[in-house]
Amino acid sequence: MAGASKLITFRDGTVASLAVLERLWAIEARGGVFVLTDNGGYDIEPEGLLTANERVFLLEHREEARRLVRYEADDSHLTGQTAPESLPFVSS
């Protein structure tokens, strides 16, 4: 299927676009930190890290990016903890 988006399904059934995940991981790999905001969104620090193309991509995929940045995986089976942990690229 030409042009079809690849999707990833997490253990809990959450479905995400691989392209959005890869973009978020690339930002994190360059030192970007996703800081949750009170209005349900997030900021990326340090300021000025994003390229113009990344800004456009994140605006085009804003709802999914917001959902993924705020996603909390239940990894209690791996850590012995009872509460879910935040994904590593999220700072609260």
NORSULKA-V343929 format. One record per pair of residues at least 6 apart in sequence whose C-alpha atoms are under 7 Angstrom apart, sorted by the first residue. I is the first residue (numbers start at 0). J is the second residue. D is the distance in whole Angstrom. If there is no record, write none. Layout:
# NORSULKA-V343929
i=I j=J d=D
i=I j=J d=D
This chain:
# NORSULKA-V343929
i=4 j=16 d=7
i=5 j=16 d=6
i=5 j=17 d=6
i=6 j=14 d=7
i=6 j=15 d=6
i=6 j=16 d=5
i=6 j=17 d=5
i=7 j=14 d=6
i=7 j=15 d=5
i=7 j=16 d=6
i=7 j=17 d=6
i=8 j=14 d=4
i=8 j=15 d=6
i=19 j=64 d=6
i=27 j=88 d=6
i=31 j=43 d=6
i=31 j=44 d=6
i=31 j=45 d=6
i=31 j=48 d=7
i=32 j=43 d=6
i=32 j=44 d=5
i=32 j=88 d=6
i=32 j=89 d=7
i=32 j=90 d=7
i=33 j=41 d=6
i=33 j=42 d=6
i=33 j=43 d=5
i=33 j=44 d=7
i=33 j=88 d=6
i=33 j=89 d=5
i=33 j=90 d=6
i=34 j=41 d=5
i=34 j=42 d=5
i=34 j=43 d=6
i=34 j=89 d=6
i=34 j=90 d=5
i=34 j=91 d=6
i=35 j=41 d=4
i=35 j=42 d=6
i=35 j=90 d=7
i=35 j=91 d=5
i=36 j=42 d=7
i=40 j=65 d=6
i=41 j=65 d=7
i=57 j=64 d=7
i=68 j=89 d=6
i=70 j=85 d=7
i=70 j=86 d=7
i=71 j=83 d=6
i=71 j=84 d=6
i=71 j=85 d=5
i=71 j=86 d=6
i=72 j=83 d=6
i=72 j=84 d=6
i=72 j=85 d=6
i=72 j=86 d=7
i=73 j=83 d=4
i=73 j=84 d=6
i=74 j=83 d=6
i=74 j=84 d=7
i=75 j=81 d=5
i=75 j=82 d=7
i=75 j=83 d=6
